[in-house]
Amino acid sequence: MNDYFSSKENFKRAYKDEISHSFGRNFEEAHPEEKYVALGKMITDYVNENWRETKNAVKEQRAKQLYYFSMEFLLGRLMTNNLMNLGVYDVVRDGLEELGINIHDVEMMEQDPGLGNGGLGRLAACFLDSLASLNLPGNGNCIRYHYGLFRQEIVNCQQVEKPDCWLKLGNVWEVWKPYHAVRVKFGGQLNAYMDNNGKFHSAHVPDFAVKAVPYDMPVVGYHTTTTNTLRLWDAELDEESVPGGQLTKYLNDVSELTVNVYPDDSTNEGKELRLRQQYFFVCAGVDQIIRTHLLEYPTLDNLGEKVAIQLNDTHPVLVIPELMRVLMDDYDYSWDHAWAIVKETVAYTNHTVMAEAMEKWDQKMVRRLLPRVYMIIEEIERRFRYEVNHAGRGNDFYQMSILKDNQVHMANLAVVGSHSVNGVAKLHSQILVDDVLSTFASFYPEKFNNKTNGITHRRWLVYSNPQLTHLLEKTIGDGFIKHPEELSRLMDYVDNPEVQNEFMQVKRERKEILAAWVKENLGIEVNVDSIFDCQSKRLHAYKRQLLNIFHIIYLYLKMKQDPGFRIYPRTFFFSAKAAPSYNLAKEIIKLINMVAEKVNNDPEISQYLKVVFIPNYSVSIAELLINAADVSEQISTAGKEASGTGNMKYMMNGALTIGTLDGANVEIVEQVGYENAKIFGLRVEDVNIMRRENSYDVWSYYNSDSRIRMVVESLRNGTFSSNPNEFQLIYNDLMLNRDEFFVLADFAAYCKAQEDVQSWYENRPAWARAMLINIAKSGYFSSDRTIQEYADHIWGLKPLDFDSKDEK
C-alpha cells in the first residue's frame, strides 16, 4: 500500500507532489479548491488498494453480496469520515497544520452530496457505513443526481428553493466507469410472438433510450479492509437513439432523468419523470447484478444464493418485474423458475403507514412507458389471483390486488414478489401486520418481520462530537467505537457527580459552538445557558412542527399578558425543508419564521424566549444541532412515524426525548425507562378509536381550552401578520378540515410535558443523570446492530475473511 499517510513528513511531501502533478503549480500558489481536490484524490488513491482487496475477497470466497436499492443516500461530507475510518486523521491534520492549513477549512470546502432528502436517505447511508465496518460485502445503488433536492433560503419569512449545486467542485470520491454503461429503454412498442414450443418471445422497440453510466464511490469501513461500493447511475446520450433533427429535445429528456431527487409530481409530467427515474436506476442496477454474477458463475440458477437485493421503500420495486424480464427474455428462463429466483433474491423494507406514501402509478402510464414490464406485472397479478383463490381467500383478493382502481399498487407488488417484508420499528411493524398490510400478513405470515432502524454512532457521536467522545473514552474506554453495546458501561457512572458535571460542561461547549454558528450565519444572539429545544426533520403535518410552534405562541402570549409569568430561558430551534408543492408545510415554515421575528425582537420577552429557524437542513447542519440539544422533539401523531432516526441521534448525544409513543420512541423508552424520557399525548389505540368512532371534535377543544383559543385566534387577529388571511391554510386544516393529526387534542398534554421538562432541567444533577442514562442505553440504536440483524435473518451475509490480515 502507498505510504502517503504513514507519517507527517511523507504526507506533506506526497501532498505537495499531488498538487504539482494535478494542477501544474507549486503548493504555495495553489487555490484552496485545488488543495481540497488534491487531498481527496490522495485519500481515494489510498483507499483503492482496500477496494481492490475487497473485490478480490468476494470473488475468492464466492461470498454472497447485498445490493441495497434506494432512491436516496444522504451521505453527508465524507472527508472527515473517511480519514477517521482509515485511522489517518491525526497524521493529515498535523501535516496540514505544519503546512499552514487548518484541516477544518479544507473540510468545509466539501459540499454535502445532494443525493437525498431526509431520513430514508440518511438511513441508507448509515447502513453502508455499518456494512463495511462489519466486513459485510454490500453495495448501494442509486442515481447520480446533478443537483440536490434544493437549497433552502428563507426570504421574507418564506421558503425559497434555490438550486443545490453540490457538484460544482466535482465529486472527488467517485470513479467514472463508462465501460459498464447500460442501455435503458422507454416507450415504443412490443413485438411479441409464441414459438412452436409455446415459448413467449418479445422484442422491445423503444421510442426513447438512454445510457446509464455508473460512477462508483468507495464506502470505507471503520478500521477494516472492507471497502464497499455505492454505485450512482448518470444518464448519457445513446447514439443509436437520437431522433433526427431533435437532438436538443432528446438531450433535455436525457438530462432530466438525473437533475434532482423527487421532481415535483403535482403534474402528470412530474409523475412520469419520477417513474422514468425509478426504472432508470432499477434497470441499470439489475443489469449490473446479472453481469457481475455471470463473471463468476456459469448460471443464474444460484442468483438467490449469492445475491441479496433489498428494496428501500417502494421506489425501487420495479426490480421485481425487471428481474423477471431479464431472466425470461434474455436468459430463457421459464416463468416458474424465474419467479422462484426473484422471490429468493428480493426483500422489501416498508417505511410508512401513510396511504399517500404507498406509491401507486397510473396503469396507462406504466403500460405506455414500460410495455414489457407492465405485461409482466399483469401476469404476476393473474397468477397471484389464482394463488389466492386456490387458497380459498378469494374474498380477500381485492385488498391485496396489484392492479386495481386503474393504478399499479407498488407496495402490494413488493409484498407478492419478495421473500421478506420488514418494518423499521416494533410499533411500525405491528401496525403493518395489524392494519396496513394485515390481509397480506395473514396470507404470508412467514414473510413479515421487524428490523428496528439504527444510526452509525461513529459519524453521529464519535466524529461529530469529539468533546463527548473524549469524556466517554476517559470514563469507559474506547471499545464502544467498534462495539457500541459497550456504551452501557456508562451506567456505572450515571450517579457520579464528577461525570455529571463533566457532561454538562461538554454540553455547554457544544451549545457554544452552535450559538457561534447561529450568530455568524443568522445574526441571532442566543443564550447558551438557556434550554436548547430542537426539532429538525422534514416538514410534514404529521410530524407536527405546528404543535411545537403553537406551544411557543402560547408561552409568548401568556408572558405578554401576565408580567408575573416567566419561563426558564429557552431557545427553540427548527430546521426543516418542505416539499416545493406542499403548500401547508410551506405555510407552517412561514408561521415559524414570523413568530421568530416577533419574539426575537421583543425586548421584554426575548431574554426568556428565542426562536431560531436554521435554513437548508442537511447532514452538516444536523451534526451541529443534534450535539447541542438539551431537548429532542419527537412529537408526531402516534401511529404515523414509521421509526425516526433523529430521535436516536439526539438520544446518543445526551438530549431528552419529549415525544409521543410513536415509531422508535417506543423502543427508546423501553431502553431508558419512562422516568428518563417525557412521553405525552394520545396513544395509537386512542387515535384509532377517535377515528373509528368519528368522535374528534376540534371545536370542543377550541371552546373548552382558553389557551387553544388564544393560539388559534392569533393566526387571524394581527398578532404575527397584518394580513388576517396570512395563515388561512393552517387555520382551515385545523378548524375546517378537522385537524387530521390531532394537534389540538394533544396540546394540553404537550404543554404539561414541557412544564415538567423545565422543572427537570432546573435540577442539574437529576438532568445530567437522565442524559447519561440516555447515552448509555443508545448503543442498541447503532446501525451495526440493525445491519447484523438483516445479515443474519434476511440476507444470509457472512463477513469477509482477509486471512487475519493486520487491520489498520
Beta strands, then each sheet from edge to edge (+ up, - down):
strand 1: 65-69
strand 2: 138-143
strand 3: 151-155
strand 4: 158-162
strand 5: 175-176
strand 6: 182-186
strand 7: 189-194
strand 8: 200-205
strand 9: 208-220
strand 10: 227-236
strand 11: 307-312
strand 12: 346-349
strand 13: 360-362
strand 14: 403-404
strand 15: 407-409
strand 16: 421-423
strand 17: 448-450
strand 18: 531-536
strand 19: 570-575
strand 20: 609-613
strand 21: 631-634
strand 22: 656-659
strand 23: 678-679
sheet 1: 5+ 9- 10+ 2+ 1+ 11+ 12+ 16+ 17+
sheet 2: 3+ 4-
sheet 3: 5+ 9- 6+
sheet 4: 7+ 8-
sheet 5: 13+ 15- 14+
sheet 6: 20+ 19+ 18+ 21+ 22+ 23+
end
